[in-house]
């Protein structure tokens, strides 16, 4: 297993170079048998959205990106000690399918499991299923990450106020 941790400081002037450092590490560590172009493209989209999320919503000065490449997957873990995702602040029942965002082709859903993790997934939209606009919360970045990833999960640790976004890409 190859791993590296990156600290992202809240300064949008360095966003591009921080993303390039992370993508460079992934590029250097992927096995030659992996679909490198596809994985780098997806990784760049995911890391960009995770770091942009930190800038816009977390309200913190730094974010940690922890990368692990092992076997046949890439694990991208984003950790910060900022504001929780708004879904955590509401009292949804366990295993309820919650619509989060949609575009013309997809609806992003969240399901909160018994461990208080939020698992994200997308369904293609049937034009008859389009929900009322007032019921959809804007989280387009989460939709992008969900579409690019094989698995995308969020967990908020109430005691430490730690946000943990975990993304897996399989190859």
DSSP file (Angstrom, degrees, kcal/mol; ACC not computed):
  #  RESIDUE AA STRUCTURE BP1 BP2  ACC     N-H-->O    O-->H-N    N-H-->O    O-->H-N    TCO  KAPPA ALPHA  PHI   PSI    X-CA   Y-CA   Z-CA
    1    1 A X              0   0    0      0, 0.0     2,-0.4     0, 0.0    69,-0.2   0.000 360.0 360.0 360.0 138.5    0.0    0.0    0.0
    2    2 A X  E     +A   69   0A   0     67,-2.5    67,-3.2    27,-0.1     2,-0.3  -0.953 360.0 169.6-114.3 135.3    1.2    3.5   -0.8
    3    3 A X  E     +A   68   0A   0     -2,-0.4     2,-0.3    65,-0.2    65,-0.2  -0.983  13.3 176.3-146.0 156.0   -0.2    6.4    1.1
    4    4 A X  E     -A   67   0A   0     63,-1.9    63,-3.0    -2,-0.3     2,-0.4  -0.970  18.8-140.9-157.7 145.5    0.4   10.1    1.6
    5    5 A X  E     -A   66   0A   0     -2,-0.3     2,-0.4    61,-0.2    61,-0.2  -0.915  14.9-166.8-112.7 137.4   -1.2   12.9    3.6
    6    6 A X  E     -A   65   0A   0     59,-3.2    59,-2.9    -2,-0.4     2,-0.5  -0.959  10.9-147.3-121.6 138.9   -1.7   16.4    2.3
    7    7 A X  E     -A   64   0A   0     -2,-0.4     2,-0.6    57,-0.2    57,-0.2  -0.938  11.2-158.6-106.8 127.6   -2.7   19.5    4.3
    8    8 A X  E     -A   63   0A   0     55,-3.7    55,-2.4    -2,-0.5     2,-0.3  -0.919   6.9-151.4-106.5 118.9   -4.7   22.0    2.4
    9    9 A X  E     -A   62   0A   0     -2,-0.6     2,-2.0    53,-0.2    53,-0.3  -0.703  31.7-102.3 -91.0 143.4   -4.7   25.6    3.9
   10   10 A X  S    S+     0   0    0     51,-3.2     2,-0.2    -2,-0.3    -1,-0.1  -0.414  82.2 114.7 -69.6  84.0   -7.7   27.8    3.3
   11   11 A X    >   -     0   0    0     -2,-2.0     3,-2.3     1,-0.0     4,-0.3  -0.769  52.1-158.1-153.7 101.4   -6.3   29.9    0.6
   12   12 A X  G >  S+     0   0    0      1,-0.3     3,-0.9    -2,-0.2     4,-0.4   0.657  86.5  75.1 -61.7 -15.3   -7.9   29.6   -2.8
   13   13 A X  G 3  S+     0   0    0      1,-0.2    -1,-0.3     2,-0.1     4,-0.2   0.765 101.2  42.1 -67.1 -22.8   -4.8   31.0   -4.5
   14   14 A X  G <> S+     0   0    0     -3,-2.3     4,-2.6    -5,-0.2     5,-0.2   0.383  83.9 101.5-102.8   2.6   -3.1   27.6   -3.9
   15   15 A X  H <> S+     0   0    0     -3,-0.9     4,-2.4    -4,-0.3     5,-0.2   0.912  82.5  47.7 -55.3 -48.4   -6.0   25.4   -4.8
   16   16 A X  H  > S+     0   0    0     -4,-0.4     4,-2.2     1,-0.2    -1,-0.2   0.918 114.1  45.4 -63.0 -45.1   -4.7   24.6   -8.3
   17   17 A X  H  > S+     0   0    0     -4,-0.2     4,-2.0     2,-0.2    -1,-0.2   0.866 112.0  52.7 -69.4 -34.0   -1.2   23.7   -7.2
   18   18 A X  H  X S+     0   0    0     -4,-2.6     4,-2.0     2,-0.2    -2,-0.2   0.920 110.3  47.9 -64.1 -43.6   -2.6   21.6   -4.2
   19   19 A X  H  X S+     0   0    0     -4,-2.4     4,-2.7    -5,-0.2     5,-0.2   0.915 110.3  52.2 -62.8 -42.8   -4.7   19.6   -6.6
   20   20 A X  H  X S+     0   0    0     -4,-2.2     4,-2.3     1,-0.2    -1,-0.2   0.876 107.6  52.2 -63.0 -37.8   -1.8   19.1   -9.0
   21   21 A X  H  X S+     0   0    0     -4,-2.0     4,-2.0     2,-0.2    -1,-0.2   0.929 112.1  45.6 -61.7 -45.6    0.4   17.8   -6.1
   22   22 A X  H  X S+     0   0    0     -4,-2.0     4,-2.1     1,-0.2    -2,-0.2   0.929 114.6  46.5 -65.1 -46.2   -2.3   15.3   -5.1
   23   23 A X  H  X S+     0   0    0     -4,-2.7     4,-2.7     1,-0.2    -1,-0.2   0.864 109.6  55.9 -66.0 -35.8   -2.9   14.1   -8.7
   24   24 A X  H  X S+     0   0    0     -4,-2.3     4,-2.4    -5,-0.2    -1,-0.2   0.901 106.8  49.7 -61.3 -42.0    0.8   13.9   -9.3
   25   25 A X  H  X S+     0   0    0     -4,-2.0     4,-1.7     2,-0.2    -2,-0.2   0.937 111.8  47.9 -62.4 -46.2    1.2   11.5   -6.3
   26   26 A X  H  X S+     0   0    0     -4,-2.1     4,-1.6     1,-0.2     3,-0.3   0.937 111.8  50.3 -60.1 -46.8   -1.7    9.3   -7.6
   27   27 A X  H  < S+     0   0    0     -4,-2.7    -1,-0.2     1,-0.2     3,-0.2   0.904 112.2  47.3 -57.7 -43.9   -0.1    9.3  -11.1
   28   28 A X  H  < S+     0   0    0     -4,-2.4    -1,-0.2     1,-0.2    -2,-0.2   0.780 117.1  42.5 -69.8 -27.1    3.3    8.3   -9.7
   29   29 A X  H  < S+     0   0    0     -4,-1.7    -1,-0.2    -3,-0.3    -2,-0.2   0.578  84.9 105.8-101.8 -10.9    1.9    5.5   -7.5
   30   30 A X  S  < S-     0   0    0     -4,-1.6     2,-0.0    -3,-0.2     6,-0.0  -0.453  76.5-111.3 -69.2 140.5   -0.7    3.8   -9.7
   31   31 A X    >   -     0   0    0     -2,-0.1     3,-1.8     1,-0.1     5,-0.1  -0.375  25.3-115.2 -67.4 153.5    0.4    0.4  -11.1
   32   32 A X  T 3  S+     0   0    0      1,-0.3     4,-0.2     3,-0.1    -1,-0.1   0.718 114.0  61.6 -63.9 -20.7    1.0    0.3  -14.8
   33   33 A X  T 3  S+     0   0    0      2,-0.1    -1,-0.3     3,-0.0     2,-0.1   0.582  85.1  98.2 -82.3  -9.0   -1.9   -2.1  -15.3
   34   34 A X  S <  S-     0   0    0     -3,-1.8     2,-2.0     1,-0.1     3,-0.2  -0.440  91.1-106.9 -77.8 152.1   -4.4    0.5  -13.9
   35   35 A X     >  -     0   0    0      1,-0.2     4,-2.4   136,-0.2     5,-0.2  -0.549  47.3-179.7 -75.7  80.5   -6.5    2.7  -16.3
   36   36 A X  H  >  +     0   0    0     -2,-2.0     4,-2.8     1,-0.2     5,-0.3   0.872  69.8  51.1 -57.3 -49.1   -4.4    5.7  -15.4
   37   37 A X  H  > S+     0   0    0      1,-0.2     4,-2.1     2,-0.2    -1,-0.2   0.923 113.6  44.4 -57.1 -47.9   -6.2    8.3  -17.6
   38   38 A X  H  > S+     0   0    0      1,-0.2     4,-2.5     2,-0.2    -1,-0.2   0.915 115.1  48.2 -63.7 -44.4   -9.6    7.5  -16.3
   39   39 A X  H  X S+     0   0    0     -4,-2.4     4,-2.6     1,-0.2    -2,-0.2   0.876 111.6  49.2 -67.0 -38.1   -8.5    7.3  -12.6
   40   40 A X  H  X S+     0   0    0     -4,-2.8     4,-2.4    -5,-0.2    -1,-0.2   0.908 111.5  50.0 -67.4 -40.5   -6.6   10.6  -12.8
   41   41 A X  H  X S+     0   0    0     -4,-2.1     4,-2.0    -5,-0.3    -2,-0.2   0.954 115.0  42.6 -60.9 -50.4   -9.6   12.3  -14.4
   42   42 A X  H  X S+     0   0    0     -4,-2.5     4,-2.5     1,-0.2    -2,-0.2   0.905 114.0  52.0 -63.3 -42.1  -12.0   11.0  -11.7
   43   43 A X  H  X S+     0   0    0     -4,-2.6     4,-3.0    -5,-0.2     5,-0.3   0.902 108.7  50.8 -62.0 -41.3   -9.5   11.8   -8.9
   44   44 A X  H  X S+     0   0    0     -4,-2.4     4,-2.3     2,-0.2    -1,-0.2   0.914 111.4  47.6 -64.3 -42.8   -9.1   15.3  -10.1
   45   45 A X  H  X S+     0   0    0     -4,-2.0     4,-2.2    -5,-0.2    -2,-0.2   0.940 115.5  45.5 -60.9 -47.1  -12.8   15.9  -10.2
   46   46 A X  H  X S+     0   0    0     -4,-2.5     4,-2.6     2,-0.2    -2,-0.2   0.940 114.7  45.5 -64.7 -49.8  -13.2   14.4   -6.7
   47   47 A X  H  X S+     0   0    0     -4,-3.0     4,-2.6     1,-0.2     5,-0.3   0.898 111.9  53.2 -63.7 -40.6  -10.3   16.2   -5.1
   48   48 A X  H  X S+     0   0    0     -4,-2.3     4,-2.4    -5,-0.3    -1,-0.2   0.933 112.3  44.4 -59.1 -46.3  -11.4   19.5   -6.7
   49   49 A X  H  X S+     0   0    0     -4,-2.2     4,-2.4     2,-0.2    -2,-0.2   0.898 112.8  51.2 -67.2 -40.4  -14.9   19.2   -5.3
   50   50 A X  H  X S+     0   0    0     -4,-2.6     4,-1.5     2,-0.2    -2,-0.2   0.924 114.9  42.3 -62.8 -44.0  -13.7   18.1   -1.8
   51   51 A X  H  X S+     0   0    0     -4,-2.6     4,-2.0     2,-0.2    -2,-0.2   0.872 112.9  52.3 -72.5 -36.2  -11.3   21.0   -1.5
   52   52 A X  H  X S+     0   0    0     -4,-2.4     4,-2.5    -5,-0.3     5,-0.2   0.898 106.1  55.9 -63.4 -39.2  -13.9   23.5   -2.9
   53   53 A X  H  X>S+     0   0    0     -4,-2.4     4,-2.9     1,-0.2     5,-1.0   0.898 106.1  51.4 -56.8 -42.1  -16.3   22.2   -0.3
   54   54 A X  I  <>S+     0   0    0     -4,-1.5     5,-0.8     3,-0.2     4,-0.5   0.923 111.0  47.1 -61.7 -45.0  -13.8   23.1    2.4
   55   55 A X  I  <5S+     0   0    0     -4,-2.0    -2,-0.2     1,-0.2    -1,-0.2   0.906 121.8  34.8 -62.4 -42.6  -13.4   26.6    1.0
   56   56 A X  I  <5S+     0   0    0     -4,-2.5    -2,-0.2    -5,-0.1    -1,-0.2   0.840 133.5  10.5 -84.6 -35.4  -17.1   27.2    0.7
   57   57 A X  I  <5S+     0   0    0     -4,-2.9    26,-0.3    -5,-0.2    -3,-0.2   0.746 104.7  71.5-122.4 -30.0  -18.7   25.4    3.6
   58   58 A X  I   <S-     0   0    0     -5,-1.0    25,-2.2    -4,-0.5    -3,-0.1   0.839  72.3-148.5 -71.1 -32.9  -16.4   24.0    6.3
   59   59 A X      < +     0   0    0     -5,-0.8     2,-0.3     1,-0.3    -4,-0.1   0.849  54.2 121.7  70.2  32.9  -15.4   27.3    7.9
   60   60 A X        -     0   0    0     -6,-0.5    -1,-0.3     1,-0.1    -2,-0.1  -0.805  67.1-130.0-125.0 166.1  -11.9   26.0    8.8
   61   61 A X  S    S+     0   0    0     -2,-0.3   -51,-3.2     1,-0.2     2,-0.3   0.662  87.7  25.5 -90.7 -17.9   -8.4   27.1    8.1
   62   62 A X  E     -A    9   0A   0    -53,-0.3    19,-0.4   -52,-0.1     2,-0.3  -0.995  55.9-165.7-148.2 154.9   -7.1   23.7    7.0
   63   63 A X  E     -A    8   0A   0    -55,-2.4   -55,-3.7    -2,-0.3     2,-0.5  -0.986  17.1-138.2-135.8 143.0   -8.2   20.4    5.6
   64   64 A X  E     -AB   7  79A   0     15,-2.9    15,-2.7    -2,-0.3     2,-0.5  -0.896  10.3-165.9-105.1 131.5   -6.4   17.0    5.4
   65   65 A X  E     -AB   6  78A   0    -59,-2.9   -59,-3.2    -2,-0.5     2,-0.6  -0.981   8.2-168.0-112.3 120.2   -6.5   14.8    2.3
   66   66 A X  E     -AB   5  77A   0     11,-3.0    11,-2.5    -2,-0.5     2,-0.4  -0.946   5.1-165.2-112.5 118.4   -5.3   11.3    3.1
   67   67 A X  E     +AB   4  76A   0    -63,-3.0   -63,-1.9    -2,-0.6     2,-0.4  -0.841   9.6 179.5-107.8 139.6   -4.6    9.2    0.0
   68   68 A X  E     -AB   3  75A   0      7,-2.1     7,-3.2    -2,-0.4     2,-0.5  -0.994   7.5-170.7-136.9 131.4   -4.1    5.4   -0.1
   69   69 A X  E     +AB   2  74A   0    -67,-3.2   -67,-2.5    -2,-0.4     2,-0.3  -0.976  25.1 150.3-120.9 117.0   -3.5    3.3   -3.1
   70   70 A X  E >   - B   0  73A   0      3,-2.3     3,-2.7    -2,-0.5     2,-0.3  -0.999  57.2 -30.6-148.1 147.6   -3.7   -0.4   -2.5
   71   71 A X  T 3  S-     0   0    0     -2,-0.3    -2,-0.0     1,-0.3     3,-0.0  -0.234 126.3 -20.2  52.3-107.2   -4.6   -3.5   -4.4
   72   72 A X  T 3  S+     0   0    0     -2,-0.3    99,-3.2   -38,-0.0     2,-0.3  -0.086 120.6  68.8-126.7  33.5   -7.2   -2.4   -6.9
   73   73 A X  E <   -BC  70 170A   0     -3,-2.7    -3,-2.3    97,-0.3     2,-0.5  -0.998  58.6-140.8-151.9 160.0   -8.5    0.9   -5.3
   74   74 A X  E     -BC  69 169A   0     95,-2.8    95,-2.5    -2,-0.3     2,-0.5  -0.965  19.4-159.3-113.0 130.4   -7.7    4.4   -4.4
   75   75 A X  E     -BC  68 168A   0     -7,-3.2    -7,-2.1    -2,-0.5     2,-0.5  -0.961   5.6-170.9-112.6 125.5   -9.1    5.8   -1.1
   76   76 A X  E     -BC  67 167A   0     91,-2.8    91,-2.7    -2,-0.5     2,-0.5  -0.970   5.0-173.8-117.5 117.1   -9.4    9.5   -0.8
   77   77 A X  E     -BC  66 166A   0    -11,-2.5   -11,-3.0    -2,-0.5     2,-0.5  -0.954   5.5-166.7-115.2 123.2  -10.2   10.7    2.8
   78   78 A X  E     -BC  65 165A   0     87,-2.9    87,-2.6    -2,-0.5     2,-0.4  -0.947  11.4-179.0-109.8 126.4  -11.0   14.3    3.4
   79   79 A X  E     +BC  64 164A   0    -15,-2.7   -15,-2.9    -2,-0.5     2,-0.3  -0.987  10.0 153.6-127.9 132.0  -11.0   15.4    7.1
   80   80 A X  E     - C   0 163A   0     83,-1.6    83,-3.1    -2,-0.4     2,-0.2  -0.953  41.6-130.9-145.4 168.0  -11.7   18.8    8.6
   81   81 A X  S    S+     0   0    0    -19,-0.4    81,-0.2    -2,-0.3     2,-0.1  -0.440  70.4 104.2-116.1  55.5  -13.0   20.1   11.9
   82   82 A X  S    S-     0   0    0      1,-0.3   -23,-0.2    -2,-0.2   -24,-0.1  -0.170  75.5 -30.2-116.3-153.5  -15.6   22.5   10.6
   83   83 A X        -     0   0    0    -25,-2.2    -1,-0.3   -26,-0.3     3,-0.1  -0.386  65.6-117.5 -67.0 140.7  -19.3   22.8   10.1
   84   84 A X        -     0   0    0      1,-0.1     2,-0.1    -2,-0.1    -1,-0.1  -0.353  36.5 -87.5 -75.4 159.8  -21.2   19.5    9.7
   85   85 A X    >>  -     0   0    0      1,-0.1     3,-1.8    -2,-0.1     4,-0.6  -0.468  41.5-119.5 -62.1 137.2  -23.1   18.7    6.6
   86   86 A X  G >4 S+     0   0    0      1,-0.3     3,-0.6     2,-0.2     4,-0.5   0.746 108.6  69.3 -58.5 -25.5  -26.7   20.1    7.0
   87   87 A X  G >4 S+     0   0    0      1,-0.2     3,-1.0     2,-0.2     5,-0.3   0.839  93.6  57.8 -60.8 -32.6  -28.2   16.6    6.7
   88   88 A X  G <4 S+     0   0    0     -3,-1.8    -1,-0.2     1,-0.2    -2,-0.2   0.825  99.0  59.2 -66.7 -31.5  -26.7   15.6   10.1
   89   89 A X  G << S+     0   0    0     -4,-0.6     2,-0.3    -3,-0.6    -1,-0.2   0.606  96.6  74.0 -76.9 -11.3  -28.5   18.5   11.8
   90   90 A X  S <  S-     0   0    0     -3,-1.0     2,-1.1    -4,-0.5     0, 0.0  -0.692  86.3-120.1-100.6 156.6  -31.9   17.2   10.8
   91   91 A X        +     0   0    0     -2,-0.3     2,-0.3     2,-0.0    -3,-0.1  -0.623  43.4 166.9 -99.0  75.7  -33.6   14.1   12.4
   92   92 A X        -     0   0    0     -2,-1.1     2,-0.1    -5,-0.3     3,-0.1  -0.635  39.3-108.9 -84.9 146.5  -34.0   11.8    9.4
   93   93 A X    >   -     0   0    0     -2,-0.3     3,-1.6     1,-0.1    19,-0.4  -0.421  44.3 -88.8 -70.7 150.0  -35.0    8.2   10.2
   94   94 A X  T 3  S+     0   0    0      1,-0.2    19,-0.2    -2,-0.1    -1,-0.1  -0.342 111.1  12.5 -59.6 138.6  -32.3    5.5    9.6
   95   95 A X  T 3  S+     0   0    0     17,-3.1     2,-0.4     1,-0.2    -1,-0.2   0.621  87.1 147.6  66.7  18.3  -32.3    4.1    6.0
   96   96 A X    <   -     0   0    0     -3,-1.6     2,-0.8    16,-0.3    16,-0.5  -0.704  51.7-126.3 -81.2 133.1  -34.6    6.9    4.6
   97   97 A X  E     -D  111   0A   0     -2,-0.4     2,-0.6    14,-0.1    14,-0.2  -0.719  31.6-167.6 -81.8 109.7  -33.9    7.7    1.0
   98   98 A X  E     -D  110   0A   0     12,-2.9    12,-2.1    -2,-0.8     2,-0.3  -0.888  16.7-135.5-107.7 117.7  -33.4   11.5    1.1
   99   99 A X  E     +D  109   0A   0     -2,-0.6    38,-0.3    10,-0.2    10,-0.2  -0.563  29.6 169.7 -71.1 131.4  -33.3   13.5   -2.2
  100  100 A X  E     -     0   0A   0      8,-3.4    37,-1.0     1,-0.4     2,-0.3   0.803  55.9 -17.1-109.0 -48.0  -30.4   16.0   -2.0
  101  101 A X  E     -D  108   0A   0      7,-1.1     7,-3.4    35,-0.2    -1,-0.4  -0.978  54.9-165.4-156.5 159.8  -29.9   17.4   -5.5
  102  102 A X  E     -D  107   0A   0     -2,-0.3     5,-0.2     5,-0.2     2,-0.2  -0.997   6.4-171.2-151.2 156.8  -30.8   16.8   -9.1
  103  103 A X        -     0   0    0      3,-2.3    22,-0.0    -2,-0.3    -2,-0.0  -0.579  57.1 -74.9-125.0-166.0  -29.9   17.9  -12.6
  104  104 A X  S    S+     0   0    0     -2,-0.2     3,-0.1     1,-0.2    26,-0.0   0.721 130.1  29.4 -68.7 -19.6  -31.7   17.1  -15.8
  105  105 A X  S    S+     0   0    0      1,-0.2    20,-2.9    19,-0.1     2,-0.3   0.692 119.2  32.2-111.8 -25.4  -30.3   13.5  -15.8
  106  106 A X  E     - E   0 124A   0     18,-0.3    -3,-2.3    16,-0.0     2,-0.4  -0.923  51.6-146.8-139.2 155.5  -29.8   12.4  -12.2
  107  107 A X  E     -DE 102 123A   0     16,-2.5    16,-2.0    -2,-0.3     2,-0.5  -0.997  21.2-142.9-119.8 131.0  -31.1   12.7   -8.6
  108  108 A X  E     -DE 101 122A   0     -7,-3.4    -8,-3.4    -2,-0.4    -7,-1.1  -0.794  22.5-172.3 -90.9 130.4  -28.6   12.5   -5.8
  109  109 A X  E     -DE  99 121A   0     12,-3.1    12,-1.9    -2,-0.5     2,-0.4  -0.876  12.2-155.1-120.5 155.0  -29.8   10.7   -2.7
  110  110 A X  E     -DE  98 120A   0    -12,-2.1   -12,-2.9    -2,-0.3     2,-0.4  -0.973   3.3-166.4-124.3 144.4  -28.4   10.2    0.8
  111  111 A X  E     -DE  97 119A   0      8,-2.0     8,-2.5    -2,-0.4     2,-0.6  -0.989  12.7-147.3-129.0 123.5  -29.2    7.3    3.2
  112  112 A X  E     - E   0 118A   0    -16,-0.5   -17,-3.1    -2,-0.4   -16,-0.3  -0.796  19.6-154.2 -90.0 122.4  -28.2    7.7    6.8
  113  113 A X    >   -     0   0    0      4,-2.4     3,-2.0    -2,-0.6   -17,-0.0  -0.315  34.3 -91.6 -90.6 178.8  -27.3    4.3    8.2
  114  114 A X  T 3  S+     0   0    0      1,-0.3    -1,-0.1     2,-0.1   -20,-0.1   0.699 124.9  60.0 -65.5 -19.1  -27.5    3.2   11.9
  115  115 A X  T 3  S-     0   0    0      2,-0.1    -1,-0.3     1,-0.0     3,-0.1   0.290 118.8-109.7 -89.4  10.7  -23.8    4.2   12.4
  116  116 A X  S <  S+     0   0    0     -3,-2.0    40,-0.6     1,-0.3     2,-0.3   0.685  73.8 140.6  66.8  21.1  -24.8    7.8   11.5
  117  117 A X  E     - F   0 155A   0     38,-0.1    -4,-2.4    36,-0.0     2,-0.6  -0.673  48.0-137.8 -85.8 148.4  -22.8    7.6    8.2
  118  118 A X  E     -EF 112 154A   0     36,-3.6    36,-2.6    -2,-0.3     2,-0.5  -0.950  16.0-163.3-107.6 121.4  -24.3    9.1    5.1
  119  119 A X  E     -EF 111 153A   0     -8,-2.5    -8,-2.0    -2,-0.6     2,-0.3  -0.901   8.9-151.1-104.4 130.5  -24.0    7.0    2.0
  120  120 A X  E     +E  110   0A   0     32,-2.2    32,-0.4    -2,-0.5     2,-0.3  -0.778  22.6 158.6-103.9 144.6  -24.6    8.8   -1.3
  121  121 A X  E     -E  109   0A   0    -12,-1.9   -12,-3.1    -2,-0.3     2,-0.3  -0.977  25.6-133.3-155.8 162.0  -25.9    7.3   -4.6
  122  122 A X  E     -E  108   0A   0     -2,-0.3     2,-0.4   -14,-0.2   -14,-0.2  -0.892   8.6-164.1-120.0 148.0  -27.5    8.5   -7.8
  123  123 A X  E     -E  107   0A   0    -16,-2.0   -16,-2.5    -2,-0.3     2,-0.2  -0.974  31.3-111.9-122.2 143.9  -30.5    7.4   -9.8
  124  124 A X  E     -E  106   0A   0     -2,-0.4     2,-0.4   -18,-0.2   -18,-0.3  -0.523  41.5-111.9 -70.4 144.2  -31.2    8.4  -13.4
  125  125 A X        -     0   0    0    -20,-2.9     2,-0.5    -2,-0.2    -1,-0.1  -0.608  18.0-154.9 -84.3 133.0  -34.2   10.6  -13.6
  126  126 A X    >   -     0   0    0     -2,-0.4     3,-3.4     1,-0.1     4,-0.4  -0.925  27.9-126.8 -95.7 129.3  -37.4    9.6  -15.2
  127  127 A X  G >  S+     0   0    0     -2,-0.5     3,-0.7     1,-0.3    -1,-0.1   0.756 110.6  58.9 -54.1 -24.6  -39.0   12.8  -16.3
  128  128 A X  G 3  S+     0   0    0      1,-0.2    -1,-0.3    -3,-0.0    -3,-0.0   0.675 101.8  56.3 -75.1 -16.0  -42.2   11.7  -14.4
  129  129 A X  G <  S+     0   0    0     -3,-3.4    -1,-0.2     2,-0.0    -2,-0.2   0.400  70.6 133.9 -97.2   2.3  -40.2   11.5  -11.2
  130  130 A X    <   -     0   0    0     -3,-0.7     2,-0.1    -4,-0.4     3,-0.1  -0.320  50.2-137.3 -59.9 128.2  -38.9   15.0  -11.1
  131  131 A X        -     0   0    0      1,-0.1     2,-0.1     2,-0.1    -1,-0.1  -0.394  28.4 -82.8 -84.7 161.5  -39.4   16.4   -7.6
  132  132 A X    >   -     0   0    0      1,-0.1     3,-2.0    -2,-0.1     4,-0.3  -0.423  38.0-127.4 -63.0 136.2  -40.6   19.8   -6.7
  133  133 A X  G >  S+     0   0    0      1,-0.3     3,-1.7     2,-0.2    -1,-0.1   0.844 106.4  62.9 -56.2 -37.5  -37.8   22.3   -6.8
  134  134 A X  G 3  S+     0   0    0      1,-0.3    -1,-0.3     3,-0.0    -2,-0.1   0.666  99.5  55.9 -66.5 -14.0  -38.5   23.5   -3.2
  135  135 A X  G <  S+     0   0    0     -3,-2.0     2,-0.5     2,-0.0    -1,-0.3   0.489  91.1  87.5 -93.1  -4.2  -37.7   20.0   -1.9
  136  136 A X    <   -     0   0    0     -3,-1.7     2,-0.3    -4,-0.3   -35,-0.2  -0.846  64.3-152.1-103.8 128.6  -34.2   19.9   -3.4
  137  137 A X        -     0   0    0    -37,-1.0     2,-0.8    -2,-0.5   -35,-0.1  -0.730  28.9-108.6 -92.9 145.3  -31.2   21.2   -1.5
  138  138 A X        +     0   0    0     -2,-0.3   -37,-0.1     1,-0.1     3,-0.1  -0.657  62.1 135.5 -80.9 109.5  -28.3   22.5   -3.6
  139  139 A X    >>  +     0   0    0     -2,-0.8     4,-1.4   -39,-0.1     3,-0.5  -0.371  10.6 152.6-144.8  58.2  -25.3   20.1   -3.3
  140  140 A X  H 3> S+     0   0    0      1,-0.2     4,-2.2     2,-0.2     5,-0.1   0.852  71.0  59.6 -63.2 -35.5  -24.1   19.8   -6.9
  141  141 A X  H 3> S+     0   0    0      1,-0.2     4,-2.4     2,-0.2    -1,-0.2   0.872 103.0  52.4 -60.6 -37.5  -20.6   19.0   -5.8
  142  142 A X  H <> S+     0   0    0     -3,-0.5     4,-2.5     2,-0.2    -1,-0.2   0.875 107.8  52.2 -65.9 -36.8  -21.8   15.9   -3.9
  143  143 A X  H  X S+     0   0    0     -4,-1.4     4,-2.3     2,-0.2    -2,-0.2   0.916 109.2  49.8 -63.0 -43.6  -23.6   14.8   -7.1
  144  144 A X  H  X S+     0   0    0     -4,-2.2     4,-1.8     2,-0.2    -2,-0.2   0.932 112.5  46.3 -61.9 -46.9  -20.4   15.1   -9.1
  145  145 A X  H  X S+     0   0    0     -4,-2.4     4,-2.1     1,-0.2    -2,-0.2   0.927 111.8  51.6 -62.3 -44.9  -18.3   13.2   -6.5
  146  146 A X  H  < S+     0   0    0     -4,-2.5    -1,-0.2     1,-0.2    -2,-0.2   0.896 110.5  48.5 -60.0 -41.9  -21.0   10.4   -6.3
  147  147 A X  H  < S+     0   0    0     -4,-2.3    -1,-0.2     1,-0.2    -2,-0.2   0.843 115.9  43.6 -68.2 -33.1  -21.1   10.0  -10.1
  148  148 A X  H  < S+     0   0    0     -4,-1.8    -2,-0.2    -5,-0.2    -1,-0.2   0.772 107.2  71.6 -82.0 -26.2  -17.2    9.8  -10.3
  149  149 A X     <  -     0   0    0     -4,-2.1    20,-0.2    -5,-0.2     3,-0.2  -0.464  66.4-145.4 -94.2 159.1  -16.7    7.5   -7.3
  150  150 A X  S    S+     0   0    0     18,-2.6     2,-0.3     1,-0.4    19,-0.2   0.729  96.0  10.9 -86.1 -27.8  -17.5    3.8   -6.8
  151  151 A X  E     - G   0 168A   0     17,-1.4    17,-2.5     2,-0.0     2,-0.4  -0.976  65.8-178.1-150.3 138.3  -18.3    4.6   -3.1
  152  152 A X  E     + G   0 167A   0    -32,-0.4   -32,-2.2    -2,-0.3     2,-0.3  -0.965  11.2 169.4-142.5 120.9  -18.8    7.9   -1.3
  153  153 A X  E     -FG 119 166A   0     13,-2.6    13,-3.2    -2,-0.4     2,-0.4  -0.962  16.0-159.5-134.5 147.2  -19.6    8.2    2.4
  154  154 A X  E     +FG 118 165A   0    -36,-2.6   -36,-3.6    -2,-0.3     2,-0.4  -0.977   9.7 179.9-125.6 141.0  -19.7   11.0    4.9
  155  155 A X  E     -FG 117 164A   0      9,-2.3     9,-2.7    -2,-0.4     2,-0.5  -0.998  12.0-157.5-139.5 139.1  -19.5   10.8    8.7
  156  156 A X  E     - G   0 163A   0    -40,-0.6     2,-0.8    -2,-0.4     7,-0.2  -0.975   9.4-149.7-117.4 122.8  -19.6   13.5   11.3
  157  157 A X  E  >> - G   0 162A   0      5,-2.6     4,-1.8    -2,-0.5     5,-1.2  -0.821   7.5-163.6 -91.1 108.5  -18.1   12.9   14.8
  158  158 A X  T  45S+     0   0    0     -2,-0.8    -1,-0.2     1,-0.2   -74,-0.0   0.873  85.0  52.4 -62.0 -40.4  -20.1   15.0   17.2
  159  159 A X  T  45S+     0   0    0      1,-0.2    -1,-0.2    -3,-0.1    -2,-0.0   0.920 123.6  25.9 -65.2 -44.9  -17.6   14.8   20.0
  160  160 A X  T  45S-     0   0    0      2,-0.1    -1,-0.2     0, 0.0    -2,-0.2   0.534  99.1-128.3 -96.4  -7.0  -14.6   16.0   17.9
  161  161 A X  T  <5 +     0   0    0     -4,-1.8     2,-0.5     1,-0.2    -3,-0.2   0.863  53.4 160.5  58.0  38.6  -16.6   18.0   15.3
  162  162 A X  E   < - G   0 157A   0     -5,-1.2    -5,-2.6   -81,-0.2     2,-0.5  -0.815  32.4-153.9 -97.9 124.1  -14.7   16.1   12.7
  163  163 A X  E     -CG  80 156A   0    -83,-3.1   -83,-1.6    -2,-0.5     2,-0.5  -0.844  13.2-170.9 -92.1 129.1  -16.1   15.8    9.1
  164  164 A X  E     -CG  79 155A   0     -9,-2.7    -9,-2.3    -2,-0.5     2,-0.5  -0.956   8.0-177.1-127.5 113.5  -14.9   12.7    7.3
  165  165 A X  E     -CG  78 154A   0    -87,-2.6   -87,-2.9    -2,-0.5     2,-0.5  -0.944   9.9-168.8-106.0 124.4  -15.6   12.3    3.6
  166  166 A X  E     -CG  77 153A   0    -13,-3.2   -13,-2.6    -2,-0.5     2,-0.4  -0.967   5.6-177.8-121.9 126.8  -14.4    9.0    2.2
  167  167 A X  E     -CG  76 152A   0    -91,-2.7   -91,-2.8    -2,-0.5     2,-0.4  -0.962   6.3-163.7-123.6 136.1  -14.3    8.2   -1.5
  168  168 A X  E     -CG  75 151A   0    -17,-2.5   -18,-2.6    -2,-0.4   -17,-1.4  -0.980   4.5-171.1-122.8 133.3  -13.2    5.0   -3.2
  169  169 A X  E     -C   74   0A   0    -95,-2.5   -95,-2.8    -2,-0.4     2,-0.3  -0.990  14.3-153.5-117.0 127.1  -12.2    4.4   -6.8
  170  170 A X  E      C   73   0A   0     -2,-0.5   -97,-0.3   -97,-0.2    -2,-0.0  -0.764 360.0 360.0-100.8 146.7  -11.8    0.9   -7.9
  171  171 A X              0   0    0    -99,-3.2   -98,-0.2    -2,-0.3  -136,-0.2   0.324 360.0 360.0-141.8 360.0   -9.6   -0.3  -10.8
